[in-house]
């Protein structure tokens, strides 16, 4: 999985951080201490960790991921990360 999107709500900058969707790699999610859950009102699953975004970004950097984009969408901060296939 070369691309990864993580996000958090601005008012929750200390966590939790959403680190994946229902199709994300379970082994990677385990390394991020994430659990799969469904937020009330949603019909989809997501992987969530109690770590703040900075901790998640540090972990992913150590695994070879690089931030390629960051944006704010309403009250949400989103980071897109990439890991070259040859470094997996």
PDB file of N, CA, C and O in Angstrom:
ATOM      1  N   UNK A   1       0.849  -1.168   0.000  1.00  0.00           N
ATOM      2  CA  UNK A   1       0.000   0.000   0.000  1.00  0.00           C
ATOM      3  C   UNK A   1       0.898   1.237   0.000  1.00  0.00           C
ATOM      4  O   UNK A   1       1.391   1.634   1.056  1.00  0.00           O
ATOM      5  N   UNK A   2       1.121   1.851  -1.161  1.00  0.00           N
ATOM      6  CA  UNK A   2       2.053   2.974  -1.211  1.00  0.00           C
ATOM      7  C   UNK A   2       1.472   4.296  -0.700  1.00  0.00           C
ATOM      8  O   UNK A   2       2.228   5.151  -0.238  1.00  0.00           O
ATOM      9  N   UNK A   3       0.137   4.488  -0.770  1.00  0.00           N
ATOM     10  CA  UNK A   3      -0.466   5.744  -0.305  1.00  0.00           C
ATOM     11  C   UNK A   3      -1.241   5.514   0.979  1.00  0.00           C
ATOM     12  O   UNK A   3      -1.803   4.443   1.204  1.00  0.00           O
ATOM     13  N   UNK A   4      -1.259   6.545   1.817  1.00  0.00           N
ATOM     14  CA  UNK A   4      -1.959   6.466   3.085  1.00  0.00           C
ATOM     15  C   UNK A   4      -2.527   7.840   3.397  1.00  0.00           C
ATOM     16  O   UNK A   4      -1.854   8.848   3.184  1.00  0.00           O
ATOM     17  N   UNK A   5      -3.744   7.895   3.894  1.00  0.00           N
ATOM     18  CA  UNK A   5      -4.381   9.147   4.291  1.00  0.00           C
ATOM     19  C   UNK A   5      -4.673   9.061   5.779  1.00  0.00           C
ATOM     20  O   UNK A   5      -5.308   8.109   6.234  1.00  0.00           O
ATOM     21  N   UNK A   6      -4.215  10.046   6.540  1.00  0.00           N
ATOM     22  CA  UNK A   6      -4.568  10.107   7.957  1.00  0.00           C
ATOM     23  C   UNK A   6      -5.252  11.434   8.206  1.00  0.00           C
ATOM     24  O   UNK A   6      -5.021  12.402   7.482  1.00  0.00           O
ATOM     25  N   UNK A   7      -6.099  11.487   9.234  1.00  0.00           N
ATOM     26  CA  UNK A   7      -6.818  12.725   9.519  1.00  0.00           C
ATOM     27  C   UNK A   7      -7.182  12.805  10.992  1.00  0.00           C
ATOM     28  O   UNK A   7      -7.204  11.805  11.709  1.00  0.00           O
ATOM     29  N   UNK A   8      -7.466  14.024  11.415  1.00  0.00           N
ATOM     30  CA  UNK A   8      -7.980  14.261  12.755  1.00  0.00           C
ATOM     31  C   UNK A   8      -8.796  15.528  12.725  1.00  0.00           C
ATOM     32  O   UNK A   8      -8.572  16.394  11.879  1.00  0.00           O
ATOM     33  N   UNK A   9      -9.733  15.647  13.632  1.00  0.00           N
ATOM     34  CA  UNK A   9     -10.504  16.881  13.729  1.00  0.00           C
ATOM     35  C   UNK A   9      -9.676  17.910  14.485  1.00  0.00           C
ATOM     36  O   UNK A   9      -8.991  17.572  15.450  1.00  0.00           O
ATOM     37  N   UNK A  10      -9.735  19.150  14.055  1.00  0.00           N
ATOM     38  CA  UNK A  10      -8.907  20.203  14.632  1.00  0.00           C
ATOM     39  C   UNK A  10      -9.103  20.296  16.141  1.00  0.00           C
ATOM     40  O   UNK A  10      -8.135  20.491  16.876  1.00  0.00           O
ATOM     41  N   UNK A  11     -10.311  20.164  16.603  1.00  0.00           N
ATOM     42  CA  UNK A  11     -10.557  20.273  18.049  1.00  0.00           C
ATOM     43  C   UNK A  11     -10.035  19.061  18.810  1.00  0.00           C
ATOM     44  O   UNK A  11     -10.007  19.070  20.040  1.00  0.00           O
ATOM     45  N   UNK A  12      -9.619  18.013  18.089  1.00  0.00           N
ATOM     46  CA  UNK A  12      -9.117  16.794  18.716  1.00  0.00           C
ATOM     47  C   UNK A  12      -7.652  16.560  18.353  1.00  0.00           C
ATOM     48  O   UNK A  12      -7.229  15.415  18.190  1.00  0.00           O
ATOM     49  N   UNK A  13      -6.880  17.634  18.225  1.00  0.00           N
ATOM     50  CA  UNK A  13      -5.508  17.499  17.728  1.00  0.00           C
ATOM     51  C   UNK A  13      -4.636  16.583  18.582  1.00  0.00           C
ATOM     52  O   UNK A  13      -3.564  16.170  18.140  1.00  0.00           O
ATOM     53  N   UNK A  14      -5.072  16.261  19.789  1.00  0.00           N
ATOM     54  CA  UNK A  14      -4.312  15.326  20.636  1.00  0.00           C
ATOM     55  C   UNK A  14      -4.769  13.890  20.419  1.00  0.00           C
ATOM     56  O   UNK A  14      -4.361  12.996  21.161  1.00  0.00           O
ATOM     57  N   UNK A  15      -5.592  13.658  19.435  1.00  0.00           N
ATOM     58  CA  UNK A  15      -6.092  12.329  19.128  1.00  0.00           C
ATOM     59  C   UNK A  15      -7.578  12.259  19.396  1.00  0.00           C
ATOM     60  O   UNK A  15      -8.103  13.137  20.082  1.00  0.00           O
ATOM     61  N   UNK A  16      -8.266  11.286  18.904  1.00  0.00           N
ATOM     62  CA  UNK A  16      -7.745  10.179  18.121  1.00  0.00           C
ATOM     63  C   UNK A  16      -7.409  10.601  16.691  1.00  0.00           C
ATOM     64  O   UNK A  16      -7.823  11.664  16.228  1.00  0.00           O
ATOM     65  N   UNK A  17      -6.661   9.756  16.012  1.00  0.00           N
ATOM     66  CA  UNK A  17      -6.288   9.987  14.625  1.00  0.00           C
ATOM     67  C   UNK A  17      -6.827   8.841  13.788  1.00  0.00           C
ATOM     68  O   UNK A  17      -6.649   7.673  14.134  1.00  0.00           O
ATOM     69  N   UNK A  18      -7.483   9.175  12.690  1.00  0.00           N
ATOM     70  CA  UNK A  18      -7.986   8.161  11.771  1.00  0.00           C
ATOM     71  C   UNK A  18      -6.849   7.832  10.815  1.00  0.00           C
ATOM     72  O   UNK A  18      -6.299   8.717  10.160  1.00  0.00           O
ATOM     73  N   UNK A  19      -6.502   6.547  10.740  1.00  0.00           N
ATOM     74  CA  UNK A  19      -5.312   6.133   9.988  1.00  0.00           C
ATOM     75  C   UNK A  19      -5.616   5.173   8.840  1.00  0.00           C
ATOM     76  O   UNK A  19      -4.693   4.755   8.142  1.00  0.00           O
ATOM     77  N   UNK A  20      -6.869   4.815   8.626  1.00  0.00           N
ATOM     78  CA  UNK A  20      -7.166   3.909   7.536  1.00  0.00           C
ATOM     79  C   UNK A  20      -8.646   3.651   7.371  1.00  0.00           C
ATOM     80  O   UNK A  20      -9.456   3.987   8.235  1.00  0.00           O
ATOM     81  N   UNK A  21      -8.987   3.039   6.226  1.00  0.00           N
ATOM     82  CA  UNK A  21     -10.365   2.654   5.969  1.00  0.00           C
ATOM     83  C   UNK A  21     -10.507   1.138   6.106  1.00  0.00           C
ATOM     84  O   UNK A  21      -9.569   0.448   6.506  1.00  0.00           O
ATOM     85  N   UNK A  22     -11.672   0.641   5.775  1.00  0.00           N
ATOM     86  CA  UNK A  22     -11.938  -0.793   5.992  1.00  0.00           C
ATOM     87  C   UNK A  22     -11.015  -1.706   5.189  1.00  0.00           C
ATOM     88  O   UNK A  22     -10.859  -2.876   5.541  1.00  0.00           O
ATOM     89  N   UNK A  23     -10.397  -1.200   4.116  1.00  0.00           N
ATOM     90  CA  UNK A  23      -9.526  -2.025   3.275  1.00  0.00           C
ATOM     91  C   UNK A  23      -8.042  -1.867   3.598  1.00  0.00           C
ATOM     92  O   UNK A  23      -7.196  -2.433   2.904  1.00  0.00           O
ATOM     93  N   UNK A  24      -7.719  -1.109   4.636  1.00  0.00           N
ATOM     94  CA  UNK A  24      -6.311  -0.870   4.992  1.00  0.00           C
ATOM     95  C   UNK A  24      -5.629  -2.142   5.493  1.00  0.00           C
ATOM     96  O   UNK A  24      -6.277  -3.060   5.996  1.00  0.00           O
ATOM     97  N   UNK A  25      -4.314  -2.173   5.342  1.00  0.00           N
ATOM     98  CA  UNK A  25      -3.494  -3.317   5.727  1.00  0.00           C
ATOM     99  C   UNK A  25      -3.530  -3.523   7.244  1.00  0.00           C
ATOM    100  O   UNK A  25      -3.046  -2.669   7.987  1.00  0.00           O
ATOM    101  N   UNK A  26      -4.094  -4.639   7.714  1.00  0.00           N
ATOM    102  CA  UNK A  26      -4.180  -4.882   9.163  1.00  0.00           C
ATOM    103  C   UNK A  26      -2.822  -4.894   9.868  1.00  0.00           C
ATOM    104  O   UNK A  26      -2.726  -4.490  11.026  1.00  0.00           O
ATOM    105  N   UNK A  27      -1.766  -5.358   9.175  1.00  0.00           N
ATOM    106  CA  UNK A  27      -0.435  -5.387   9.800  1.00  0.00           C
ATOM    107  C   UNK A  27       0.084  -3.967  10.024  1.00  0.00           C
ATOM    108  O   UNK A  27       0.665  -3.676  11.069  1.00  0.00           O
ATOM    109  N   UNK A  28      -0.125  -3.084   9.050  1.00  0.00           N
ATOM    110  CA  UNK A  28       0.275  -1.686   9.215  1.00  0.00           C
ATOM    111  C   UNK A  28      -0.541  -1.037  10.321  1.00  0.00           C
ATOM    112  O   UNK A  28      -0.001  -0.280  11.129  1.00  0.00           O
ATOM    113  N   UNK A  29      -1.834  -1.325  10.363  1.00  0.00           N
ATOM    114  CA  UNK A  29      -2.704  -0.744  11.385  1.00  0.00           C
ATOM    115  C   UNK A  29      -2.274  -1.199  12.784  1.00  0.00           C
ATOM    116  O   UNK A  29      -2.352  -0.426  13.738  1.00  0.00           O
ATOM    117  N   UNK A  30      -1.822  -2.449  12.906  1.00  0.00           N
ATOM    118  CA  UNK A  30      -1.336  -2.949  14.196  1.00  0.00           C
ATOM    119  C   UNK A  30      -0.097  -2.179  14.632  1.00  0.00           C
ATOM    120  O   UNK A  30       0.057  -1.872  15.814  1.00  0.00           O
ATOM    121  N   UNK A  31       0.791  -1.864  13.685  1.00  0.00           N
ATOM    122  CA  UNK A  31       1.995  -1.090  14.017  1.00  0.00           C
ATOM    123  C   UNK A  31       1.648   0.321  14.483  1.00  0.00           C
ATOM    124  O   UNK A  31       2.418   0.949  15.210  1.00  0.00           O
ATOM    125  N   UNK A  32       0.481   0.818  14.059  1.00  0.00           N
ATOM    126  CA  UNK A  32       0.030   2.155  14.473  1.00  0.00           C
ATOM    127  C   UNK A  32      -0.874   2.094  15.703  1.00  0.00           C
ATOM    128  O   UNK A  32      -1.440   3.108  16.111  1.00  0.00           O
ATOM    129  N   UNK A  33      -1.011   0.898  16.295  1.00  0.00           N
ATOM    130  CA  UNK A  33      -1.881   0.681  17.466  1.00  0.00           C
ATOM    131  C   UNK A  33      -3.322   1.104  17.185  1.00  0.00           C
ATOM    132  O   UNK A  33      -4.000   1.659  18.050  1.00  0.00           O
ATOM    133  N   UNK A  34      -3.771   0.833  15.969  1.00  0.00           N
ATOM    134  CA  UNK A  34      -5.114   1.232  15.563  1.00  0.00           C
ATOM    135  C   UNK A  34      -6.103   0.080  15.735  1.00  0.00           C
ATOM    136  O   UNK A  34      -5.745  -1.094  15.648  1.00  0.00           O
ATOM    137  N   UNK A  35      -7.349   0.453  15.980  1.00  0.00           N
ATOM    138  CA  UNK A  35      -8.433  -0.521  16.062  1.00  0.00           C
ATOM    139  C   UNK A  35      -9.474  -0.157  15.007  1.00  0.00           C
ATOM    140  O   UNK A  35      -9.675   1.015  14.687  1.00  0.00           O
ATOM    141  N   UNK A  36     -10.133  -1.189  14.472  1.00  0.00           N
ATOM    142  CA  UNK A  36     -11.179  -0.953  13.478  1.00  0.00           C
ATOM    143  C   UNK A  36     -12.481  -0.670  14.213  1.00  0.00           C
ATOM    144  O   UNK A  36     -12.867  -1.412  15.117  1.00  0.00           O
ATOM    145  N   UNK A  37     -13.157   0.406  13.823  1.00  0.00           N
ATOM    146  CA  UNK A  37     -14.400   0.760  14.487  1.00  0.00           C
ATOM    147  C   UNK A  37     -15.348   1.435  13.492  1.00  0.00           C
ATOM    148  O   UNK A  37     -14.949   1.838  12.399  1.00  0.00           O
ATOM    149  N   UNK A  38     -16.590   1.543  13.898  1.00  0.00           N
ATOM    150  CA  UNK A  38     -17.595   2.258  13.126  1.00  0.00           C
ATOM    151  C   UNK A  38     -18.137   3.367  14.006  1.00  0.00           C
ATOM    152  O   UNK A  38     -18.697   3.108  15.072  1.00  0.00           O
ATOM    153  N   UNK A  39     -17.970   4.602  13.560  1.00  0.00           N
ATOM    154  CA  UNK A  39     -18.443   5.743  14.333  1.00  0.00           C
ATOM    155  C   UNK A  39     -19.967   5.815  14.231  1.00  0.00           C
ATOM    156  O   UNK A  39     -20.534   5.543  13.173  1.00  0.00           O
ATOM    157  N   UNK A  40     -20.628   6.181  15.329  1.00  0.00           N
ATOM    158  CA  UNK A  40     -22.072   6.240  15.354  1.00  0.00           C
ATOM    159  C   UNK A  40     -22.580   7.141  14.223  1.00  0.00           C
ATOM    160  O   UNK A  40     -22.112   8.266  14.049  1.00  0.00           O
ATOM    161  N   UNK A  41     -23.537   6.627  13.467  1.00  0.00           N
ATOM    162  CA  UNK A  41     -24.111   7.373  12.354  1.00  0.00           C
ATOM    163  C   UNK A  41     -23.481   7.040  11.013  1.00  0.00           C
ATOM    164  O   UNK A  41     -24.049   7.363   9.969  1.00  0.00           O
ATOM    165  N   UNK A  42     -22.311   6.398  11.020  1.00  0.00           N
ATOM    166  CA  UNK A  42     -21.645   6.002   9.777  1.00  0.00           C
ATOM    167  C   UNK A  42     -21.973   4.551   9.450  1.00  0.00           C
ATOM    168  O   UNK A  42     -22.262   3.749  10.339  1.00  0.00           O
ATOM    169  N   UNK A  43     -21.922   4.228   8.162  1.00  0.00           N
ATOM    170  CA  UNK A  43     -22.164   2.849   7.732  1.00  0.00           C
ATOM    171  C   UNK A  43     -20.883   2.214   7.239  1.00  0.00           C
ATOM    172  O   UNK A  43     -20.927   1.192   6.555  1.00  0.00           O
ATOM    173  N   UNK A  44     -19.735   2.800   7.572  1.00  0.00           N
ATOM    174  CA  UNK A  44     -18.448   2.281   7.123  1.00  0.00           C
ATOM    175  C   UNK A  44     -17.502   2.171   8.307  1.00  0.00           C
ATOM    176  O   UNK A  44     -17.656   2.858   9.317  1.00  0.00           O
ATOM    177  N   UNK A  45     -16.522   1.293   8.159  1.00  0.00           N
ATOM    178  CA  UNK A  45     -15.515   1.104   9.202  1.00  0.00           C
ATOM    179  C   UNK A  45     -14.297   1.968   8.906  1.00  0.00           C
ATOM    180  O   UNK A  45     -14.014   2.306   7.757  1.00  0.00           O
ATOM    181  N   UNK A  46     -13.595   2.312   9.958  1.00  0.00           N
ATOM    182  CA  UNK A  46     -12.332   3.036   9.827  1.00  0.00           C
ATOM    183  C   UNK A  46     -11.392   2.554  10.922  1.00  0.00           C
ATOM    184  O   UNK A  46     -11.821   2.033  11.951  1.00  0.00           O
ATOM    185  N   UNK A  47     -10.098   2.740  10.675  1.00  0.00           N
ATOM    186  CA  UNK A  47      -9.081   2.391  11.671  1.00  0.00           C
ATOM    187  C   UNK A  47      -8.724   3.656  12.422  1.00  0.00           C
ATOM    188  O   UNK A  47      -8.489   4.697  11.809  1.00  0.00           O
ATOM    189  N   UNK A  48      -8.679   3.578  13.741  1.00  0.00           N
ATOM    190  CA  UNK A  48      -8.456   4.740  14.588  1.00  0.00           C
ATOM    191  C   UNK A  48      -7.444   4.402  15.679  1.00  0.00           C
ATOM    192  O   UNK A  48      -7.462   3.308  16.243  1.00  0.00           O
ATOM    193  N   UNK A  49      -6.567   5.351  15.965  1.00  0.00           N
ATOM    194  CA  UNK A  49      -5.609   5.194  17.054  1.00  0.00           C
ATOM    195  C   UNK A  49      -5.764   6.366  18.021  1.00  0.00           C
ATOM    196  O   UNK A  49      -6.144   7.464  17.613  1.00  0.00           O
ATOM    197  N   UNK A  50      -5.474   6.134  19.287  1.00  0.00           N
ATOM    198  CA  UNK A  50      -5.536   7.206  20.277  1.00  0.00           C
ATOM    199  C   UNK A  50      -4.339   8.142  20.190  1.00  0.00           C
ATOM    200  O   UNK A  50      -4.334   9.201  20.818  1.00  0.00           O
ATOM    201  N   UNK A  51      -3.318   7.761  19.413  1.00  0.00           N
ATOM    202  CA  UNK A  51      -2.131   8.618  19.253  1.00  0.00           C
ATOM    203  C   UNK A  51      -2.490   9.908  18.525  1.00  0.00           C
ATOM    204  O   UNK A  51      -3.369   9.920  17.663  1.00  0.00           O
ATOM    205  N   UNK A  52      -1.809  10.983  18.876  1.00  0.00           N
ATOM    206  CA  UNK A  52      -2.006  12.253  18.181  1.00  0.00           C
ATOM    207  C   UNK A  52      -1.342  12.183  16.800  1.00  0.00           C
ATOM    208  O   UNK A  52      -0.476  11.335  16.583  1.00  0.00           O
ATOM    209  N   UNK A  53      -1.725  13.045  15.876  1.00  0.00           N
ATOM    210  CA  UNK A  53      -1.154  12.989  14.526  1.00  0.00           C
ATOM    211  C   UNK A  53       0.374  13.043  14.495  1.00  0.00           C
ATOM    212  O   UNK A  53       0.989  12.348  13.686  1.00  0.00           O
ATOM    213  N   UNK A  54       0.993  13.839  15.345  1.00  0.00           N
ATOM    214  CA  UNK A  54       2.453  13.943  15.347  1.00  0.00           C
ATOM    215  C   UNK A  54       3.107  12.596  15.621  1.00  0.00           C
ATOM    216  O   UNK A  54       4.096  12.245  14.978  1.00  0.00           O
ATOM    217  N   UNK A  55       2.569  11.846  16.564  1.00  0.00           N
ATOM    218  CA  UNK A  55       3.108  10.523  16.891  1.00  0.00           C
ATOM    219  C   UNK A  55       2.909   9.575  15.708  1.00  0.00           C
ATOM    220  O   UNK A  55       3.819   8.825  15.354  1.00  0.00           O
ATOM    221  N   UNK A  56       1.723   9.606  15.097  1.00  0.00           N
ATOM    222  CA  UNK A  56       1.444   8.753  13.942  1.00  0.00           C
ATOM    223  C   UNK A  56       2.398   9.096  12.795  1.00  0.00           C
ATOM    224  O   UNK A  56       2.960   8.201  12.164  1.00  0.00           O
ATOM    225  N   UNK A  57       2.579  10.395  12.527  1.00  0.00           N
ATOM    226  CA  UNK A  57       3.481  10.808  11.448  1.00  0.00           C
ATOM    227  C   UNK A  57       4.915  10.375  11.729  1.00  0.00           C
ATOM    228  O   UNK A  57       5.625   9.955  10.815  1.00  0.00           O
ATOM    229  N   UNK A  58       5.347  10.472  12.981  1.00  0.00           N
ATOM    230  CA  UNK A  58       6.697  10.015  13.345  1.00  0.00           C
ATOM    231  C   UNK A  58       6.851   8.509  13.095  1.00  0.00           C
ATOM    232  O   UNK A  58       7.869   8.069  12.561  1.00  0.00           O
ATOM    233  N   UNK A  59       5.843   7.723  13.482  1.00  0.00           N
ATOM    234  CA  UNK A  59       5.895   6.276  13.272  1.00  0.00           C
ATOM    235  C   UNK A  59       5.970   5.952  11.781  1.00  0.00           C
ATOM    236  O   UNK A  59       6.768   5.116  11.358  1.00  0.00           O
ATOM    237  N   UNK A  60       5.134   6.621  10.993  1.00  0.00           N
ATOM    238  CA  UNK A  60       5.108   6.353   9.557  1.00  0.00           C
ATOM    239  C   UNK A  60       6.400   6.794   8.876  1.00  0.00           C
ATOM    240  O   UNK A  60       6.847   6.152   7.925  1.00  0.00           O
ATOM    241  N   UNK A  61       7.000   7.874   9.350  1.00  0.00           N
ATOM    242  CA  UNK A  61       8.290   8.307   8.819  1.00  0.00           C
ATOM    243  C   UNK A  61       9.334   7.220   9.059  1.00  0.00           C
ATOM    244  O   UNK A  61      10.148   6.931   8.183  1.00  0.00           O
ATOM    245  N   UNK A  62       9.308   6.625  10.236  1.00  0.00           N
ATOM    246  CA  UNK A  62      10.239   5.548  10.559  1.00  0.00           C
ATOM    247  C   UNK A  62      10.020   4.293   9.717  1.00  0.00           C
ATOM    248  O   UNK A  62      10.914   3.454   9.610  1.00  0.00           O
ATOM    249  N   UNK A  63       8.832   4.161   9.119  1.00  0.00           N
ATOM    250  CA  UNK A  63       8.516   3.023   8.256  1.00  0.00           C
ATOM    251  C   UNK A  63       8.759   3.341   6.787  1.00  0.00           C
ATOM    252  O   UNK A  63       8.489   2.506   5.923  1.00  0.00           O
ATOM    253  N   UNK A  64       9.264   4.536   6.491  1.00  0.00           N
ATOM    254  CA  UNK A  64       9.584   4.879   5.109  1.00  0.00           C
ATOM    255  C   UNK A  64       8.555   5.714   4.379  1.00  0.00           C
ATOM    256  O   UNK A  64       8.718   5.991   3.191  1.00  0.00           O
ATOM    257  N   UNK A  65       7.490   6.124   5.067  1.00  0.00           N
ATOM    258  CA  UNK A  65       6.477   6.975   4.444  1.00  0.00           C
ATOM    259  C   UNK A  65       6.928   8.431   4.471  1.00  0.00           C
ATOM    260  O   UNK A  65       7.637   8.852   5.385  1.00  0.00           O
ATOM    261  N   UNK A  66       6.511   9.198   3.463  1.00  0.00           N
ATOM    262  CA  UNK A  66       6.815  10.618   3.361  1.00  0.00           C
ATOM    263  C   UNK A  66       5.513  11.383   3.174  1.00  0.00           C
ATOM    264  O   UNK A  66       4.665  10.979   2.379  1.00  0.00           O
ATOM    265  N   UNK A  67       5.346  12.487   3.902  1.00  0.00           N
ATOM    266  CA  UNK A  67       4.176  13.341   3.708  1.00  0.00           C
ATOM    267  C   UNK A  67       4.321  14.031   2.360  1.00  0.00           C
ATOM    268  O   UNK A  67       5.339  14.665   2.084  1.00  0.00           O
ATOM    269  N   UNK A  68       3.285  13.903   1.515  1.00  0.00           N
ATOM    270  CA  UNK A  68       3.326  14.580   0.221  1.00  0.00           C
ATOM    271  C   UNK A  68       2.308  15.708   0.138  1.00  0.00           C
ATOM    272  O   UNK A  68       2.370  16.533  -0.774  1.00  0.00           O
ATOM    273  N   UNK A  69       1.364  15.752   1.091  1.00  0.00           N
ATOM    274  CA  UNK A  69       0.364  16.808   1.077  1.00  0.00           C
ATOM    275  C   UNK A  69      -0.299  16.893   2.444  1.00  0.00           C
ATOM    276  O   UNK A  69      -0.423  15.900   3.160  1.00  0.00           O
ATOM    277  N   UNK A  70      -0.721  18.100   2.785  1.00  0.00           N
ATOM    278  CA  UNK A  70      -1.492  18.333   4.014  1.00  0.00           C
ATOM    279  C   UNK A  70      -2.502  19.410   3.706  1.00  0.00           C
ATOM    280  O   UNK A  70      -2.187  20.376   3.011  1.00  0.00           O
ATOM    281  N   UNK A  71      -3.722  19.260   4.216  1.00  0.00           N
ATOM    282  CA  UNK A  71      -4.751  20.264   3.984  1.00  0.00           C
ATOM    283  C   UNK A  71      -5.734  20.277   5.142  1.00  0.00           C
ATOM    284  O   UNK A  71      -5.783  19.351   5.951  1.00  0.00           O
ATOM    285  N   UNK A  72      -6.500  21.328   5.201  1.00  0.00           N
ATOM    286  CA  UNK A  72      -7.608  21.411   6.135  1.00  0.00           C
ATOM    287  C   UNK A  72      -8.899  21.342   5.352  1.00  0.00           C
ATOM    288  O   UNK A  72      -9.058  22.032   4.345  1.00  0.00           O
ATOM    289  N   UNK A  73      -9.822  20.513   5.810  1.00  0.00           N
ATOM    290  CA  UNK A  73     -11.126  20.382   5.170  1.00  0.00           C
ATOM    291  C   UNK A  73     -12.161  20.628   6.252  1.00  0.00           C
ATOM    292  O   UNK A  73     -12.429  19.744   7.066  1.00  0.00           O
ATOM    293  N   UNK A  74     -12.745  21.813   6.270  1.00  0.00           N
ATOM    294  CA  UNK A  74     -13.673  22.153   7.345  1.00  0.00           C
ATOM    295  C   UNK A  74     -12.937  22.128   8.672  1.00  0.00           C
ATOM    296  O   UNK A  74     -11.988  22.889   8.864  1.00  0.00           O
ATOM    297  N   UNK A  75     -13.350  21.281   9.581  1.00  0.00           N
ATOM    298  CA  UNK A  75     -12.724  21.154  10.898  1.00  0.00           C
ATOM    299  C   UNK A  75     -11.781  19.952  10.973  1.00  0.00           C
ATOM    300  O   UNK A  75     -11.466  19.476  12.064  1.00  0.00           O
ATOM    301  N   UNK A  76     -11.332  19.461   9.816  1.00  0.00           N
ATOM    302  CA  UNK A  76     -10.490  18.273   9.760  1.00  0.00           C
ATOM    303  C   UNK A  76      -9.154  18.585   9.105  1.00  0.00           C
ATOM    304  O   UNK A  76      -9.103  19.287   8.095  1.00  0.00           O
ATOM    305  N   UNK A  77      -8.077  18.068   9.674  1.00  0.00           N
ATOM    306  CA  UNK A  77      -6.742  18.135   9.064  1.00  0.00           C
ATOM    307  C   UNK A  77      -6.464  16.774   8.438  1.00  0.00           C
ATOM    308  O   UNK A  77      -6.691  15.739   9.063  1.00  0.00           O
ATOM    309  N   UNK A  78      -5.967  16.780   7.190  1.00  0.00           N
ATOM    310  CA  UNK A  78      -5.676  15.545   6.460  1.00  0.00           C
ATOM    311  C   UNK A  78      -4.251  15.569   5.938  1.00  0.00           C
ATOM    312  O   UNK A  78      -3.782  16.586   5.428  1.00  0.00           O
ATOM    313  N   UNK A  79      -3.566  14.439   6.070  1.00  0.00           N
ATOM    314  CA  UNK A  79      -2.215  14.272   5.537  1.00  0.00           C
ATOM    315  C   UNK A  79      -2.243  13.110   4.563  1.00  0.00           C
ATOM    316  O   UNK A  79      -2.828  12.068   4.859  1.00  0.00           O
ATOM    317  N   UNK A  80      -1.614  13.273   3.397  1.00  0.00           N
ATOM    318  CA  UNK A  80      -1.423  12.185   2.456  1.00  0.00           C
ATOM    319  C   UNK A  80       0.036  11.795   2.501  1.00  0.00           C
ATOM    320  O   UNK A  80       0.917  12.649   2.402  1.00  0.00           O
ATOM    321  N   UNK A  81       0.296  10.505   2.650  1.00  0.00           N
ATOM    322  CA  UNK A  81       1.663  10.003   2.724  1.00  0.00           C
ATOM    323  C   UNK A  81       1.894   8.983   1.623  1.00  0.00           C
ATOM    324  O   UNK A  81       0.957   8.358   1.126  1.00  0.00           O
ATOM    325  N   UNK A  82       3.150   8.829   1.254  1.00  0.00           N
ATOM    326  CA  UNK A  82       3.530   7.902   0.182  1.00  0.00           C
ATOM    327  C   UNK A  82       4.774   7.135   0.597  1.00  0.00           C
ATOM    328  O   UNK A  82       5.686   7.672   1.227  1.00  0.00           O
ATOM    329  N   UNK A  83       4.780   5.854   0.220  1.00  0.00           N
ATOM    330  CA  UNK A  83       5.951   5.013   0.451  1.00  0.00           C
ATOM    331  C   UNK A  83       6.257   4.301  -0.863  1.00  0.00           C
ATOM    332  O   UNK A  83       5.425   3.540  -1.357  1.00  0.00           O
ATOM    333  N   UNK A  84       7.446   4.536  -1.440  1.00  0.00           N
ATOM    334  CA  UNK A  84       7.778   3.860  -2.697  1.00  0.00           C
ATOM    335  C   UNK A  84       7.685   2.345  -2.552  1.00  0.00           C
ATOM    336  O   UNK A  84       8.052   1.788  -1.517  1.00  0.00           O
ATOM    337  N   UNK A  85       7.199   1.696  -3.579  1.00  0.00           N
ATOM    338  CA  UNK A  85       7.023   0.243  -3.564  1.00  0.00           C
ATOM    339  C   UNK A  85       8.324  -0.474  -3.300  1.00  0.00           C
ATOM    340  O   UNK A  85       8.323  -1.482  -2.593  1.00  0.00           O
ATOM    341  N   UNK A  86       9.447   0.001  -3.840  1.00  0.00           N
ATOM    342  CA  UNK A  86      10.728  -0.691  -3.666  1.00  0.00           C
ATOM    343  C   UNK A  86      11.249  -0.620  -2.237  1.00  0.00           C
ATOM    344  O   UNK A  86      12.183  -1.347  -1.900  1.00  0.00           O
ATOM    345  N   UNK A  87      10.675   0.238  -1.376  1.00  0.00           N
ATOM    346  CA  UNK A  87      11.136   0.322   0.016  1.00  0.00           C
ATOM    347  C   UNK A  87      10.238  -0.456   0.961  1.00  0.00           C
ATOM    348  O   UNK A  87      10.393  -0.369   2.179  1.00  0.00           O
ATOM    349  N   UNK A  88       9.301  -1.217   0.410  1.00  0.00           N
ATOM    350  CA  UNK A  88       8.384  -1.971   1.279  1.00  0.00           C
ATOM    351  C   UNK A  88       8.952  -3.311   1.660  1.00  0.00           C
ATOM    352  O   UNK A  88       8.310  -4.070   2.386  1.00  0.00           O
TER     353      UNK A  88
END
